[in-house]
Amino acid sequence: MPDALTALLKDRDWLLADGATGTILFNMGLTAGDAPEFWNETDVDKVRALYQGSVDAGSDLFLTNTFGGNAARLKLHDAGHRAGDLSRMGAEIGREIADKAGRPVIVAGSMGPTGEIMAPMGPLTHESAVEIFHQQAEGLKAGGADVLWVETISAPEELKAAAEAAALADMPWCVTMSFDTAGRTMMGTTSEAMTRLVSKLPNPPVAYGANCGVGASDLIRTVMGFGPGLPVIAKGNAGIPKYHDGHIHYDGTPELMAEYAVMARNAGATIIGGCCGTTPDHLRAMRAALETTARGPAPDLAVVADTLGGFSSDSDGTDGRGPTRDRSKSRRRSRA
């Protein structure tokens, strides 16, 4: 039997994913520096409202409130030993919401990066990273997640560790990297390199792609750099962050995100959602646009820039003109 996401992809030529998690939770009262995963136990109604908001807006898939739910990140809150339990709780709430939706809705167990630097540059070994991801994966599996959703990854080494953990948990998985440095991830990976990487894995993901990054226009350009084969994921930020009255706001309107959604589909994405700043209002506009706009050719980059805003760099990293990573500076930062 195919997994739930693969089965849904066979019947649909596009799926709407969810929007932001942090943006919504901060609007609900989460304080900067707090671990939102604790809310899976202490503020269940708010987490339910987070998930329900996406479902009501038309999402076919939503991510669990477990992005930082691994032991490496939770140890900063003296809760590393609770990674499995808190992830299970987040998935259980999601399973409850999805099961009463009245239509197929995928519960995607969010697994963010460890926050550690992988060896040989840093102290985190492959074996330790696999153990960290596997612990969280088992919690998400126990809670009823349909698929593991590894997101905002920068390093190929960490992606490989997450892939191995998914195999150990016997779970289907998806992965997105964040391309925020002239078309490359923070660790220098391009869209082309990511395509090669996932194609060589012994257990390739159900889908792969990009999330977060700089803005919607940059993300569209990155999506166009992925190769053929697996379904592609696009989860771009709702515009650019602006600091106003002590808070971060994203300037992307629902209308802009509707344009982005159609462009993402035309650029080759199959699973389309939003990242930072994306609210249910944005999602409703995106769903309406995808349902009412016929599929077209891949967008011209000049049209993308004119519609969604200019690119943050001249290069998407695939032409060899992107910046190279200054390893010595990274090492100094990791020790600070």
C-alpha positions in Angstrom: 0.0 0.0 0.0 1.4 3.5 -0.8 1.7 6.0 2.0 -1.1 8.5 2.3 0.8 11.4 0.7 1.9 9.3 -2.3 -1.7 8.1 -2.8 -3.0 11.6 -2.7 -0.4 12.8 -5.2 -1.6 10.1 -7.6 -5.0 11.7 -7.7 -4.0 15.4 -7.8 -1.6 17.5 -9.9 -1.1 19.9 -7.1 -1.6 20.0 -3.3 -1.8 23.1 -1.0 0.4 22.8 2.0 0.1 25.0 5.1 1.6 28.4 6.0 3.7 29.7 8.9 3.8 28.0 12.3 5.9 30.5 14.2 4.0 33.6 12.9 0.6 32.1 14.0 1.9 31.0 17.4 3.5 34.4 18.1 0.1 36.0 17.3 -1.4 33.6 19.9 1.0 34.8 22.6 4.2 32.7 22.2 7.1 34.6 23.6 10.4 34.9 21.7 12.9 32.3 23.2 10.2 29.9 24.3 10.0 26.4 22.8 6.6 26.2 21.0 6.7 22.4 21.4 5.8 22.7 25.0 2.4 24.0 23.9 1.7 20.5 22.6 1.2 19.6 26.2 0.3 22.9 27.9 -1.8 24.8 25.3 -3.4 22.1 23.2 -6.3 24.2 22.2 -4.0 26.8 20.6 -2.1 24.1 18.7 -5.5 22.7 17.5 -6.4 26.2 16.3 -3.1 26.4 14.4 -3.8 23.2 12.6 -7.5 23.9 12.1 -6.7 27.3 10.6 -4.8 25.6 7.8 -7.4 23.0 7.2 -10.2 25.5 7.1 -8.3 27.6 4.6 -8.0 24.7 2.2 -4.7 23.0 3.0 -4.3 19.4 1.9 -1.3 19.0 4.2 -0.2 20.7 7.4 3.0 20.5 9.4 3.0 19.6 13.1 4.2 22.0 15.8 7.5 20.1 16.2 10.0 22.0 14.1 12.4 22.4 17.1 11.3 19.1 18.8 14.6 17.3 18.5 16.9 16.6 21.5 19.6 19.0 20.3 17.3 22.0 20.3 15.2 21.0 23.3 18.3 20.6 25.5 18.5 24.4 25.4 15.3 24.3 27.5 16.5 21.4 29.7 14.1 19.1 27.8 16.2 17.1 25.4 15.0 13.9 27.0 11.4 14.8 26.1 11.9 15.1 22.3 10.0 11.9 21.5 7.1 12.7 23.8 6.6 16.3 22.7 6.8 15.2 19.1 4.2 12.5 19.7 1.9 15.0 21.3 2.2 17.4 18.4 1.4 14.6 15.9 -1.6 13.3 18.0 -3.2 16.7 17.9 -2.7 16.8 14.2 -4.1 13.4 13.7 -7.2 14.5 15.6 -7.7 17.5 13.3 -7.0 15.6 10.1 -9.3 12.7 10.9 -12.3 15.0 11.3 -11.6 17.1 8.2 -14.1 15.2 6.0 -11.5 15.0 3.2 -8.0 13.6 2.9 -5.6 15.8 4.8 -2.0 14.8 5.4 -0.3 15.2 8.8 3.3 16.0 8.1 5.6 15.6 11.1 7.9 18.6 11.1 11.6 17.9 11.8 13.8 21.0 11.7 17.6 21.1 11.8 19.5 20.2 15.0 21.1 23.6 15.2 24.5 21.9 15.5 27.4 22.0 12.9 28.0 18.6 11.4 31.5 16.9 11.5 34.1 17.5 10.3 33.5 21.2 10.6 31.7 20.9 13.9 31.1 18.5 16.8 28.0 16.6 15.6 28.8 13.2 14.2 26.7 11.4 11.6 25.8 8.7 14.1 24.6 11.3 16.7 22.6 13.2 14.2 20.9 10.0 13.0 20.1 9.2 16.7 18.6 12.7 17.3 16.4 12.5 14.1 15.4 8.9 14.8 14.2 9.7 18.3 12.0 12.5 17.0 10.8 10.4 14.0 9.6 7.6 16.3 7.7 10.1 18.4 6.0 11.5 15.3 5.2 8.0 14.0 3.7 7.0 17.3 1.5 10.2 17.3 0.0 9.3 13.9 2.0 11.5 11.4 1.5 10.3 7.8 4.9 11.5 6.7 8.1 13.0 8.2 8.7 16.5 6.9 12.4 17.4 7.2 12.6 21.2 6.6 14.9 24.2 6.6 18.0 22.1 6.2 21.3 23.7 5.1 23.9 21.0 5.1 23.9 17.9 2.9 25.4 15.9 5.8 22.4 16.7 7.9 20.0 15.8 5.1 21.6 12.4 4.8 21.4 11.8 8.6 17.6 12.6 8.5 17.1 10.3 5.5 18.8 7.4 7.5 16.6 8.2 10.5 13.5 8.0 8.3 14.5 4.6 7.1 15.1 3.4 10.6 11.6 4.6 11.6 10.2 2.9 8.4 8.4 6.2 7.5 7.9 8.0 4.2 9.5 11.4 4.3 9.9 14.7 2.5 12.7 17.3 2.7 13.2 21.0 2.0 16.3 23.0 2.2 16.5 26.8 2.7 18.3 28.6 -0.1 19.1 32.0 1.3 22.6 32.9 0.1 22.6 33.8 -3.6 20.6 30.8 -4.5 22.6 28.5 -2.2 21.9 27.2 1.3 24.0 28.6 4.1 26.4 25.6 3.6 26.7 26.2 -0.1 24.2 23.7 -1.7 22.5 24.7 -4.9 19.2 23.5 -6.2 21.0 21.3 -8.8 23.2 19.8 -6.1 20.1 19.0 -3.9 18.5 17.2 -6.9 21.6 15.0 -7.3 21.8 14.4 -3.6 18.2 13.1 -3.1 18.4 11.0 -6.3 21.3 9.0 -4.9 19.8 8.3 -1.5 18.9 4.6 -0.8 15.5 5.8 0.5 14.6 8.9 -1.6 11.9 11.2 -0.2 8.4 11.3 -1.5 9.0 14.9 -2.5 11.7 17.5 -2.0 12.2 21.2 -2.5 12.7 24.6 -0.9 11.2 26.5 2.0 11.8 29.8 3.8 14.9 31.6 2.3 14.6 35.2 1.3 11.4 35.9 -0.5 8.8 34.4 -2.9 10.7 35.5 -6.0 13.9 33.8 -5.0 12.1 30.7 -4.1 10.4 30.5 -7.5 13.9 30.8 -9.1 15.2 28.0 -6.9 12.3 25.7 -7.8 13.1 26.2 -11.5 16.6 24.9 -10.8 15.4 21.5 -9.5 15.7 18.6 -11.9 13.0 16.2 -13.1 11.9 13.2 -11.2 10.4 13.5 -7.8 7.5 15.9 -6.9 8.8 19.4 -5.9 7.8 21.3 -2.8 7.6 25.2 -2.7 7.1 26.9 0.6 8.1 30.5 0.2 7.9 33.3 2.7 5.0 35.8 2.5 7.1 38.7 1.2 10.1 40.3 3.0 10.2 40.8 6.8 9.9 44.4 8.0 10.5 45.6 11.6 7.7 47.8 12.7 6.6 48.9 16.2 8.8 46.3 17.9 7.5 43.4 15.8 8.5 41.6 12.6 5.9 41.8 9.8 6.0 40.2 6.4 4.9 42.5 3.6 3.4 39.8 1.3 -0.3 40.3 0.8 -2.8 37.5 0.0 -2.9 38.7 -3.5 0.9 38.5 -3.9 0.9 34.9 -2.4 -1.9 33.9 -4.8 0.4 35.0 -7.7 3.3 33.2 -6.1 1.2 30.0 -5.8 0.3 29.9 -9.5 3.9 30.8 -10.5 5.2 28.0 -8.3 2.9 25.5 -9.9 3.9 26.7 -13.4 7.6 26.5 -12.4 7.2 22.8 -11.6 6.1 22.6 -8.0 3.5 20.1 -7.0 3.2 20.7 -3.2 2.8 24.5 -2.7 2.5 26.3 0.6 3.9 29.3 2.5 6.5 29.7 5.2 7.2 32.7 7.4 4.4 35.3 7.5 1.9 33.1 5.7 -1.5 33.1 7.4 -4.8 31.4 6.6 -5.9 34.5 4.7 -2.9 34.0 2.4 -3.7 30.3 2.1 -7.3 30.9 1.1 -6.2 33.3 -1.7 -3.6 30.7 -2.8 -6.2 27.9 -3.0 -8.6 30.0 -4.9 -5.9 31.0 -7.4 -4.8 27.5 -8.0 -8.3 26.3 -8.5 -9.3 29.0 -10.9 -6.1 29.6 -12.9 -5.2 27.3 -15.7 -1.7 25.8 -15.7 0.7 27.8 -17.9 4.3 27.7 -19.0 7.2 28.2 -16.6 7.3 31.9 -15.8 10.0 34.2 -17.2 12.3 35.4 -14.5 11.7 39.0 -15.4 8.0 38.5 -14.9 8.7 36.8 -11.5 10.7 39.8 -10.4 8.2 42.3 -11.7 5.3 40.5 -10.0 6.7 39.2 -6.7 9.7 41.6 -6.2 13.3 41.6 -7.2 15.7 38.9 -6.6 18.2 39.2 -3.7 21.1 38.3 -6.0 22.0 38.2 -9.6 22.8 34.4 -9.5 20.7 31.4 -8.4 24.0 29.6 -7.6 23.7 27.1 -10.4 25.9 29.1 -12.9 29.0 29.0 -10.7 28.8 32.7 -9.8 27.3 32.2 -6.4 29.5 32.9 -3.3 31.7 30.3 -1.8 31.4 29.5 1.9 34.1 31.0 4.2 34.7 27.9 6.4 37.0 29.7 8.8 34.4 32.4 9.6 31.8 29.7 10.1 34.0 27.9 12.6 34.7 31.0 14.6 30.9 31.8 14.7 30.1 28.3 15.9 32.6 28.7 18.8 31.3 32.1 19.9 
